[in-house]
Structures are given as structure tokens and as C-alpha cells.
Amino acid sequence: MYRPVLPYGRQTIEDDDIAAVVEALKADFLTTGPTVEAFEDAFAEAVGARHAVACSNGTAALHLAMLALEVQAGEVVIAPSITFLATANCARYVGAEVVFADVDPGSGLMTPETLAEALTRLGGRKLRAVLPVHLRGDAVNLPGLAALANEAGAVLVEDAPHALGTNMTFANVAERVGDVRHSAMATFSFHPVKTIATGEGGMVTTSNPALAERLRTFRSHGMLRPMGAEPWWYEMGEPGFNYRLPDILCALGLSQLAKLPRFAARRRALAKAYGAALAPLEPVLRIAQRPMWSDPVLHLMCVLIDFEAVGLCRRQVVDELRERGVGTQVHYIPVHRQPYYRERYGDLNLPGAEAWYAHCLSLPLYPGMTDEDVERVAEALKAVLGL
């Protein structure tokens, strides 16, 4: 009997989500209306931040963060090589240069050690920001990274699209990704495969009201409306962008955000089920390492496979899993390998990133999955790997 392919991730849209969007469509404002602020306020409360600024997508969130910090051409931003392109590209949008940090080969995360090594490659240039990525949903060592960044005269901007709902404990203090206790800003994405979905959408959280105001200005063409001026009057001190998130999508975001506790609980339950189901496949297959301070809501179920040990290349494993109804993905090709960055910076030696990429594979994980689906994935892997 045919069974559809399990994708590596997908949205969960229910009748009340659809009803929320329909209600927004019938309202007076389709964009730049009150639902935007309502979504921002609810999101800030959910993550424990003072301010949240909605925008059109996660890439726009990163770009806005660079603009708000006034990162200048010729300055440096450090980003891990294991991430999506946008983490590095946001620096180039404002003319800054990128220094790629290596990652831990077992977790894929930037660490204080890999950041310290990257700092040795600044070449006398001014470092403005460090962009750690909470890969998969697991949190990086924020206090350790912040200490190094502060010492170098820079700030952290957390790239957190994978980690909505993730909890952390540092020095016996409970924290949440997005509460920005250690960083200037944290950025999020609401792409359909993320923890909550708005179709496309992003958010930036910060505790700094001046940064929040700059974020709001730059997301709407750089326009300011001076107090006391005529109601039609606006001024542009510097160019911004049209990075606004419409009320229609914010209505979906509000509906989805109300389900975050349920989505988080289901993702945690599925991760636990994967832990049990995949244990017999060790050591050929291992789940990505979990830092002791991180209590994640996983966006990705990443495993590391010893392809050489089973005599298969990754493409063979991917194709054979798909024939058995299991979709997969690779997160990520090291960004320093991309033609643009190789031409700009030359070939880099980042062994942790190369080792992660050589073995990683993302398995299906989303709230609509059943425990039986997890067993189905595990059995398919066992068959394909010959274990």
C-alpha cells in the first residue's frame, strides 16, 4: 500500500488558523494595522523580551539587525560556516566582511573555542558583531560567546530561527532563546518548516528601545513621522526597506503562537521517541550532540552517519530512504564553500564544519508526525544502512 513521503518538516495549519486569516481579510487593515503590534506584543511575552519587531522574513530580520547596529563597510561580522546563507549574507548587504568560525563537529554549533580561533583572523579590522546560530534548536553557549565578543568590542546577534521555545540554563538561571540576556538582538523566522508558521515572516527581539525604534524605521523605508507635524508629513533620514509583515500573516502568527506550548511538547516527545528508536543504530548513526545547558524545541532532527562504515555515499542513503517514503535534507553545506565566498576569501580550513557536513542528515520532524512515523523512519534507516 502506498504511503506518502514523510517530509523533513512541514507546517501544521488547523481550522482556527484559517479562521484567523479570514477574519483578518475582512478587517479594515490588511497591512500596517493593529494585528502587527498584537503579534509583536504576544511574541515578546512568549520569549521574555522587552521588544519584538515583526518583518517580512528571517533574512530581513538579520539585515535589519545589521542596519540597526550601524554596521559599516569594511567592518567584520563573525558567523559560523554551518548555517543558512543569510547569516553571512546579511553582513555583505551592509558592506561588512565575514570571518567564518568553525563549529563543533558533533553538534554543529559555534563554541567559545571556535570563536576564539576566528578572532585571530580579524587582521586588524574592527569587529562589530558575532552571529551565533542555535542550530537545530539547540542553544549555543551564550555567556561564553558574549564574554569573548564583549572583550573584542562587539555584540552578539543570535540567529535563532530554529530555536523558538528552546530553554537554557546558565549558572543555574533559567532562560529562553529570544530573551536577549546575553545579546543585542535575536532573530527568528516563520517559514513553514519552522516551529510556528506565517508563510513567510520574521521577528527581531531586543531589550534596547533605541534599537527597536531603528528596526521599525528601517523596515518601513526609513520613514519617520515627527511629533507635532502635519498628519501627512514624513521624513527619511536614511534609506530603509519595505520589510513589513502584513496583518494577514500576523493574524496567522498570533493563532500559531497560541499553539507554541503544544507544538513544543510534541516536538520534544518526537525527539525522545527518536532517541529510543535510533539507539540500536549506534555507533554508525548518532543523534547530534546536545549541550548540557540546552533544553531544545528541536526544529531539525539531525543525525550523523558514518557513510564510509556502511559502504554508501549520502546520495545513495537519501535516495533509498525516499524510496521507502522518508524524506531528508542536509543542514548545511558550509557557507565558506560557496563560490562567492571562496572567491572573496579563498579556501578556508574549518575541519569541524567539514566533518559535520560530511556526516549530517536531517530526518522528518514536525508536530503532525505520529510515534509510528518515527518507528517507520528508524526501520527504513536500519534497512538502508544494513544494520
BAZALUM-234072 format. One record per residue: residue in three letters; z, x, y of N, C-alpha, C, O in turn. Coordinates in steps of 0.2 Angstrom, whole numbers, plus 2048, in hexadecimal, padded with zeros to 3 digits. Last residue first. Layout:
ALAZXYZXYZXYZXY/...
***
This chain:
LEU82D86D7F483486E7F28378697EE83D86A7EC/GLY82086D7FA82186F7F38288717F18298757ED/LEU81D86880682086F8068218727FE8228777FD/VAL81985B80281586080681786780581386B804/ALA8258567FD81F8567F981A85B7FC81785F7F8/LYS82E85780883085A80182A85B7FD8298607FA/LEU82884F81182985681282A85A80C82785F80B/ALA82984380B82384580C82384D80E81F85180B/GLU83784180B83484280582D84580682A848801/ALA83A84181983D84681583984780E83884D80C/VAL83383581C83183C81F83484181B83084681A/ARG83A82C81583382C81483183381682D837813/GLU84782D81B84682F81483F83081283D83580E/VAL84482782784682E82784583181F84383781F/ASP84081A82383B81F82683D82682683982A824/GLU84D81681F84881781A84281B81D83F81F819/ASP85381482B85581A82785081B82285082181F/THR84581183784B80F83384D81582F84A81A82F/MET84181284984081484284681183E84C810840/GLY84280E85683F80985183F80B84A83D807846/PRO84781A85D84C81585B84980F85684D80D852/TYR84082985584082485B84481E85884481D852/LEU83883684E83E83485183E82F85783B83185C/PRO82E84084382F83984783683884883B839844/LEU82F85284782F84C84383084584683384584C/SER82886084D82C85A84F82A85584A824853849/LEU82A87184882686B84782B865849831865847/CYS82988384A82C87D84C82787784A82187884A/HIS82589084782988C84282A88584382C88183F/ALA82089785281D89884B81F89384681C892841/TYR82889385C82189085C81F89185581B88C852/TRP83389C85A83489585A82D89185982C88D854/ALA82C8A885B82F8A785583089F85482F89C84F/GLU8298A88688238A98638268A785C8238A3859/ALA8358A786F8308A287082B8A286A82989D868/GLY83A8B486B83E8AE8698398A88698398A3865/PRO8328BE8708328BD8698358B68678338B3862/LEU8288C087C82D8BB87B82E8B987482C8B4872/ASN81E8CA8858228CA87E8288C687E82D8C8881/LEU80F8C488C8168C588C8198C68858168C3881/ASP8008C98948038C788E80B8C988E80D8CF890/GLY7FE8C38A57FD8C88A08018C58998048C0899/TYR7FF8BB8B08058BF8AE8048C48A98088C88A7/ARG7F38B48B17F78B58B77FC8BB8B67FD8BF8BA/GLU7EE8B28A47EA8B68A97EE8B88AF7EC8BD8B2/ARG7F88AB89F7F78B289C7F28B68A17F38BC8A2/TYR7F88A08A67FD8A48A77FC8AB8A47FF8B08A7/TYR7EB89A8A27ED89B8A97F28A08AA7F28A58AE/PRO7ED89A8937E889E8977E989F89E7E98A58A0/GLN7FD89A88D7F88968907F389B8947F68A0897/ARG8088A18898028A28857FC89F8897F68A1887/HIS81389D8908118A389280A8A588E8078AA890/VAL81689188981289088F81089789180A897894/PRO81588F87881889387D81389388380E895883/ILE81387F87280F88587381388987981388687E/TYR82387886E81D87887281987E87081C88386D/HIS82086C86482386D86A82787386B82C874869/VAL81486385B81786A85C81A86A863816869868/GLN81685585081485885681785F85681C860853/THR81184884481584E84681285084D80D84E84F/GLY81283A83980F83D83E81484384181A842840/VAL81083582981583882D81183C83380E841831/GLY80783181E80A82C82380F82F82881382B82B/ARG80283A81680783681380B83281881082F817/GLU7F984081F7F683C8197FB8388167FA833813/ARG8028478277FF84182A7FC83D8247FC836824/LEU80685181E80B84C820807846823809840821/GLU7FA85881E7FC85581880185081980284B816/ASP7F985C82B7F48588297F68548227F584E822/VAL80486482D80385F8317FE85A82E80085482E/VAL80286E82380886A82280786382680885E824/GLN7F68748287F68718217FC86C8207FB86681E/ARG7FB8798347F68748347F587082D7F586A82D/ARG80488382F80787D833801877833803872831/CYS80088981F80088A82680288382980287E826/LEU80988D81080588881480588A81B80A88D81E/GLY81289480880B89580780789080B80188F809/VAL81F89380A81C88D80681588E80581188A802/ALA82289E81282689D80C822898807823899801/GLU81B89B81D8198A081981C8A08128198A180D/PHE82289182481B88F82181989581C816893817/ASP83188C82582E89382382789182082789181A/ILE83488283383188282C82F88982B82B88C82F/LEU83F87983C83C87F83C83A88183583E880830/VAL83E86984584086D83F83C874840837874843/CYS84385D851840864850842867849849868849/MET84284F85684585185084185784E83C85784B/LEU84584B86884184E86284585085C84A85385D/HIS85084586E84984387084484586A840841868/LEU86084286A85A84686985484286A85383C868/VAL86D84487386983E87186284187085F842875/PRO87985086E87384E87087184786E873844869/ASP88585987288585386F87F84F87187F84B875/SER88886A87488386587588485F87088586086A/TRP89087587189287187788D86B87888F86787C/MET88987C86789087986589287486B89687086A/PRO87887986487D87C868884878867884872867/ARG86F87885587287485A87887885E87C87A85A/GLN85F87D85086687E85186987A85686687985C/ALA85487284785587684D85D87784E86087284D/ILE85587183585586E83C85787384185B877840/ARG84A87A82A85187A82E85087683484B876837/LEU84387E81B84387A82184A87982484E877820/VAL84788881284088781483F88381A83B88581F/PRO85488880D85388A81484C88A81684A88D81B/GLU85487580F85687C81185588180C85687F806/LEU85286980984C86D80A84E87480D84987880E/PRO85E86280885B86580285586A80385386D7FF/ALA85F85D81686386381486086680D86186C80C/LEU85885281A85485881A85885E817856864816/ALA86184881985B84781585784E81585484F810/ALA86B84B82286D84A81B86684B81786684E811/GLY86484C82E86885282C869851824869856821/TYR85F83F82F85A84582E85E84B82B85C84E827/ALA86B83883286783782C86283C82A86183E824/LYS86D83E83F87283F83986F83E83387084182E/ALA86283984686384084586884283F86784683C/LEU86582B84585F82E84185F83584185E83883B/ALA87082A84D87182884686B82B84286C82E83C/ARG86B82E85987083285687183184E87283584A/ARG86282485B86082A85B86582F857863833853/ARG86C81985C867819857864820856863822850/ALA87381D86887681C86187181C85C87381F856/ALA86981C87186C82287087082286986F827865/PHE86580F87186081486F86481A86D86281D869/ARG87280987686F80886F86A80D86D86A80F867/PRO87380F88387881087D87680F876877812872/LEU86780B88986881288786D81388286C81787D/LYS8647FE88D8647FF88686580688486580887E/ALA8637FF89A8697FB8988697FC89086F7FA88D/LEU85780689C85D80989D86380589A868809898/GLN84E7FB89A84E800895855804895858806890/SER84F7F48A68507F189F8527F689A8567F5896/LEU84C7FE8AF8537FB8AF8547F88A885A7F88A6/GLY83F8018AB8448068AB84B8038AB84F8058A7/LEU8397F58AF8397F78A883E7FC8A78427FC8A2/ALA83B7F68BD83D7F08B983E7F28B28437F08AE/CYS8338018BF83A8028C083E7FC8BD8437FD8BA/LEU8267FC8BE8298018B98308028B98348038B4/ILE8267F48C98257F18C38287F68BD82B7F38B8/ASP8297FC8D482E7F78D282D7F58CB8317F48C7/PRO82280D8D18228068D38288018D182B8038CB/LEU82781C8D88278188D18278118D382C80F8D7/ARG81D8288E18218228E182181F8DA81C81F8D7/TYR8168338E681A8338E081E82E8DE82482E8DB/ASN80C8388F080D8328EE8108328E780C8318E2/PHE8148468FA80F8438F481183C8F38168398F5/GLY81484E90A81784C90381284A8FE80C84B8FF/PRO81385991781085591281485490C817859909/GLU82085892481C85C91F81985891A81C852918/GLY82384E92D82585592E82185A92A81F85F92D/MET81D83F93281C84492C81D84B92E81984E932/GLU82382F93682283693882183A93282583992D/TYR82181E93B82382393782082A93981B82B93D/TRP82380E94182281594382481993D82981893A/TRP82580094181F80393E81E80B93E81A80E93B/PRO8307FE9488307FD94182A7FF93E82A800937/GLU83480C95383180595283080494B830809947/ALA84481495083D81495283A80D95183D80994E/GLY85181494C85081295384981195584780F95A/MET84F82294185381D94385281B94B85181F94F/PRO83E82693B84482893F84882194184581C943/ARG83982892C83982293183F823935845821933/LEU82D83392483483192783482C92C82F82C930/MET82383891782483491D82C83391E830832919/GLY81E83F90C82284391182383F91882584291D/HIS81983790381483A90881883E90D814840912/SER8248348FA82182F8FE81D83290481F83090A/ARG82B83E8F582883A8F08248358F48208318F0/PHE83184490082B8488FD8288438F88228448F7/THR83C83C90283783D90783083F90482B83D906/ARG84483D8F78418368F983B8378FE8368338FD/LEU84784B8F78438488F28408418F383A8408F2/ARG84F84B90384884E90384484C8FD83E84B8FE/GLU85A8438FF85684190484F84490484A841906/ALA85F84B8F585C8458F38588428F885383F8F7/LEU8638578FC85D8578F885A8508F68548508F5/ALA86D85090386785390786185490385C853904/PRO87684D8F98738488FD86D84A901868846902/ASN8788538EA8778568F18738508F586D84F8F3/SER8788518DD87E84F8E087E8518E888284F8EB/THR86A8498D486D84F8D887384C8DB8748468DC/THR85C8468CA8638448CC86584B8D08638508CE/VAL84C83E8C98508448CB8578428CD85883E8D1/MET8408378BE8468368C284983D8C38498428BF/GLY83182E8BA8368348BA83C8338BE83C82E8C2/GLY8238278B08298278B582D82D8B482E8308AF/GLU81A81C8A681A8238AA8208228AF82181C8B1/GLY82281389E81B81489E81981B8A081882089C/THR82F81489E82C8108A38258108A382280E8A8/ALA83C81689183581689383381289983680C89A/ILE84882188B84681B88E83F81B89183D821893/THR84582D88484A82988284A82288584B81D881/LYS83382F88283983188483E82C88283D826880/VAL82682A87F82A82D87A83182F87C834831877/PRO82182588C82382188782782488182B82087E/HIS82A82D89A82482C89682682888F82C82988D/PHE8348308A383482989F82E82889C82C82289B/SER83E83E8A683783B8A58388358A183D83489D/PHE8488488B28478448AC8408408AC83C8408B1/THR8518558B984B8518B984A84E8B284C8508AD/ALA85E85A8C485C8598BD8568548BD85684F8C0/MET8648668D08618608CE8608608C685F8658C3/ALA86D8718D086B86D8D68688668D58698628D9/SER87B8718C48748728C687386F8CD87786A8CF/HIS88686E8BE8858758BE87E8768C187C87C8C2/ARG8878608BF88D8648C088B86B8C188F86F8C5/VAL87D8568BC87C85C8C188285F8C38838618C9/ASP87C84C8B488184B8B98828518BE8858518C2/GLY87284F8AB87084B8B187684A8B68748488BB/VAL87C84E89C87585089F87384C8A58738458A4/ARG88D84D89F88784989D88184D8A088184F8A6/GLU89D85389889885289D89284F89A89184E894/ALA8AE8578968A88538948A38528998A585089F/VAL8B58668948B38618998AD85E8968A8861895/ASN8B887288C8BB86C88B8BA8668908BE861890/ALA8AE87A8918B587C8938B98758928BD874896/PHE8A286E88F8A38758918AA8758948AD872898/THR8998638868A08658878A086C88989F870885/MET88D85588988F85D88889685D88989A85988C/ASN88184988488884B886889852885886855880/THR87284188887584688487C84888887C84888E/GLY86B83788F87183588A87483B88787A839884/LEU85C84089086083A89286583888D863836887/ALA85584B88C85C84B88B86084588E86684688F/HIS84884F88F84984D88885184B887852849881/PRO84785189C84484B89A846849893846844891/ALA84E85C8A485185889F84E85189D85184D89A/ASP84F86A8AB84A8668A984C8628A384D86589D/GLU85A86D8B985A86C8B18538678B08528628B3/VAL85A87A8C38578748C28568728BB8528758B8/LEU8668868CA8638828C486087C8C68638788CA/VAL8638928D686688C8D486388A8CD85D88C8CC/ALA8678A38DB86289D8DA8668988D786C8988D7/GLY86D8AF8DC86B8AC8E28678A68E18638A48E6/ALA8718B58D186B8B78D38698B48DA8638B58DC/GLU87D8AE8CF87D8B58D08778B88D38778BD8D7/ASN8778A28CB87B8A28D287C8AA8D487B8AB8DA/ALA8728A58BF86D8A38C48718A48CB86E8A68D0/LEU87D8A88B78788AD8B88748AB8BE8728B08C2/ALA88489B8B88878A28BB8828A78BC8838AA8C1/ALA87B8938B287C8928B987F8988BC87E89A8C2/LEU87B8978A58758988A88768988B087389B8B4/GLY8888948A188689B8A188089C8A587F8A18A8/PRO8888868A488D88A8A888A8918A788B8958AC/LEU87E88189B87D8818A28828858A68808888AA/ASN87688588E87D88789087D88789887B88C89B/VAL86D87588A86D87D88B87487E88E87887A88F/ALA86D86887F86F86A88686F872885872875881/ASP86185F87686686487686786787D86286A880/GLY85585987885B85587A86185987986685787C/ARG84A86287684B85D871850858873851852870/LEU85186C88384B86B87E84E866878854867876/HIS85486C89185886A88C853867886852862885/VAL84F87B89A84D87589785187389185387788D/PRO8528828AA8538828A385187B8A08518768A4/LEU84C88A8B684B8838B484C8838AC8478838A8/VAL8528918C58518928BE85188B8BB8558868BC/ALA84C8968D584E8918D084D8938C98498978C7/ARG8498A28DD84C89C8E084F8978DB8548948DC/LEU8498B38DE84A8AE8DA84D8A88DD8528A88E0/LYS83E8BE8E68448BA8E78448B48E283F8B08E1/ARG83A8CE8DE8388C78E183E8C38E28438C48DE/GLY83D8D98D683E8D98DD83D8D38E183F8D28E7/GLY8398D58C98358DA8CD8368DA8D58328DB8D9/LEU83E8CD8BF83C8CA8C68388CF8CA8348CD8CF/ARG8428D18B383B8D18B48398CE8BB8338CC8BC/THR84F8CF8B184D8D68B28468D68B38438DC8B5/LEU8508C18AE8528C48B58508CB8B684F8CD8BC/ALA84D8C18A18488BE8A68498C18AD8458C38B0/GLU85A8C489C8548C989B84E8C78A084B8CB8A2/ALA8618B98A08638C08A285D8C58A285C8C98A6/LEU85B8AF89885B8AF89F85C8B68A28598B88A7/THR85F8B488C8588B488D8578B38958528B6897/GLU86D8B288D86A8B988B8638B988D8618BE890/PRO86F8A48908718A989586E8B089386C8B4898/THR86089D88A86789F8898688A388F8648A6892/MET85489088685689588A85E89688A86189288A/LEU85288A87585588987C85589088085689587D/GLY84E88A86884988986D84B889874847888879/SER85688D85E85788686185288586685187F868/GLY85289885885589385485588C857856887854/PRO84E8A186284989F85D84B89A858847896855/ASP85289F8738558A086C85089D86784E898867/VAL8458A587D8498A087B84C8A287584A8A7871/ASP8408AD88D8408AC8868458A78848498A4888/ALA8398A889C83F8AA89883D8A989183A8A488F/PHE82C8AC8A882E8A98A28348AC89E8348B289D/VAL82B8AA8B882D8AF8B38308AB8AD8348A78AE/VAL81F8A58C48238A38BE8258A98BA8208AD8B8/GLU81E8A38D581C8A68CF8218A48CA8278A38CB/ALA8198958E181E89A8DE81B89D8D781789A8D4/GLY81188C8E580F8928E78148988E481389E8E5/VAL81487F8E28178818E88158888EA81888B8EF/TYR80E87E8D580C8798DA80E87B8E180B87A8E6/ARG8168888CE80F88A8D080C8858D68098878DA/ALA8218808CA8218868CF81B8888D281B88A8D8/CYS81B8778C281E8758C881F87A8CD81F8798D3/ASN81787E8B681287D8BB81587A8C281287B8C7/ALA82287F8AE8208858B281B8838B881B8868BD/THR8248728AB82A8768AD82887C8B182B87E8B6/ALA81786E8A681A86C8AD8208708AF8208718B5/LEU81587189981287589E8158748A58158788A9/PHE82587188F81E86E89181C87289782087589B/THR82B87F88782C87988B82587688C82087988A/ILE82F88F88582F889881830883885836881886/SER83189789082A89788D82A89188882488E888/PRO83C89289D83B89489683489389483088F897/ALA83A8988AE83A8938A98398958A283689B8A1/ILE83E89D8BE83F89F8B783F8998B38438948B4/VAL8358A08CD83989B8C983989D8C283389F8BF/VAL8348A98DC8348A98D48388A38D283D8A28D4/GLU8298AA8EA82F8AA8E782E8A98DF8298A78DD/GLY81B8A88ED81E8AF8EC8258AF8E98268B58E7/ALA81F89A8F781A89E8F481C8A58F381F8A88F8/GLN82F8928F582A8958F98258998F482789B8EF/VAL8398838F48368898F083088C8F382B8888F5/GLU8408798F983C87D8FD83A8848FA83A8898FD/LEU8468708F184A8768F284687B8F68498808F8/ALA83D8668F28438658F584786B8F684B86C8FB/LEU83386C8EA83286A8F18388698F583986C8FA/MET83886C8DD8368728E18358718E88378768EC/ALA83A85E8DB8408638DB83E8698DF84286C8E3/LEU82D85A8DB8318588E183885C8E183A85E8E7/HIS8298608CF8268628D582A8608DB82B8648E0/LEU8328588C68328608C782F8628CD8328668D0/ALA82D84B8C883484D8C98358548CA8388568CF/ALA81F84D8C482184B8CB82884D8CD8298508D2/THR82284E8B681F8538BA8208538C18228588C5/GLY8278418B482C8478B382984D8B682D8518B9/ASN8228358C08228388B982683E8B98298408BF/SER82482F8CD81F82C8C881F82F8C181C82C8BD/CYS83682C8CF82F82E8D182B82D8CC82C82A8C7/ALA8478298D68418288D183B82A8D483982B8DA/VAL8558328D884F8308DB84982F8D68478348D3/ALA8668308D98618318D485B82E8D885B8298DC/HIS8768378DC8708358DE86B8358D986B83A8D5/ARG88283B8D48838378DB87C8348DD87C82F8E0/ALA8828388C388083B8C88818378CF8828318CF/GLY8848328B688A8358B98888398BF88C83E8C1/VAL87B82B8AF87B8338AD8818368B188383C8B0/ALA87C81E8B387C8208AC87D8278AA8808298A5/GLU87C81F8C188281D8BE88281F8B68878218B4/ALA86E8228C38748278C587A8258C287E82A8C0/PHE8698178BE86881D8BA86D8228BC8708258B8/ALA86D80D8C786F80C8C086E8138BC8728148B8/ASP8668128D286D8118D28708118CB8758148C9/GLU8598118CE85C8188D08638178D086781C8CD/PHE8578048CD8568088C785A80F8C885D8128C4/ALA8597FF8DA85E7FD8D485D8018CE8628038CB/GLU84F8058E08568088E285A8058DD85F8098DB/VAL8447FE8DA8448058DA84B8088DB84E80C8D7/THR8467F18DE8477F38D78487FA8D684B7FD8D1/PRO8437EF8EB84A7F08EA84B7F28E28507F58E1/GLY8337F88ED8387F38EE83F7F48EC8407FA8EA/THR8288008EB82C8028F18317FC8F28327FB8F8/THR81E7F38E38207FA8E48247FB8EA8247F68EF/LEU81E7E68E381C7E98DD81D7F08DD81E7F48D8/PHE8287D98E98267E18EA8247E38E38287E38DE/ASP82B7CC8E68277CE8EC8247D58ED81F7D68F0/ALA8277C98D582C7CA8DA8277CC8E18217CD8E0/LYS8207C88C98207C28CD8247C38D48257BE8D8/LEU8227D48C481B7D38C681B7CC8CA8177CC8CE/ALA82F7D38C082E7D88C58277D68C88257D78CE/GLU82E7CA8B58327C88BB8307CD8C182F7CA8C7/VAL8277D38AD8247CD8AF8277CA8B58247C88BA/VAL8317DC8AA82A7DE8AE8277D88B08247D88B6/ALA83A7D58A383C7D88A98367DA8AD8367D98B4/ALA8337D18988357CC89D8377CF8A38357CC8A9/ILE8327DD89182B7DA89482D7D489982A7D489E/ASP83F7DF88E83B7E48938357E18968347E189C/ASP8417D48868457D488C8427D98918427D9897/ASP83A7D887B8387D287F83B7D28868387D088A/GLU8377EA87B83A7E48788387DE87D8367DF882/ILE8327FA8768317F487B8337EE8788307EC873/THR8348098738378038708377FE87683B7FE87A/GLN82781687182C81287582E80C87182C80A86C/ARG82882486682581F86982A81A86C83081B86B/GLY82483385C82882F86182482986381E829864/TYR81C83785282283B85382783885882D839858/PRO81882884881782D84D81D83184E82282F84C/LEU81482483781A82583C81882A841817830840/VAL80681B83380982283580F82183980E81E83E/PRO80880C82980681082F80981783080F81882D/ARG80480B81880980B81D80780F823804814822/TYR7FC80380B7FB807811801806815804800816/MET8008047FA800800800800804806804809807/
***
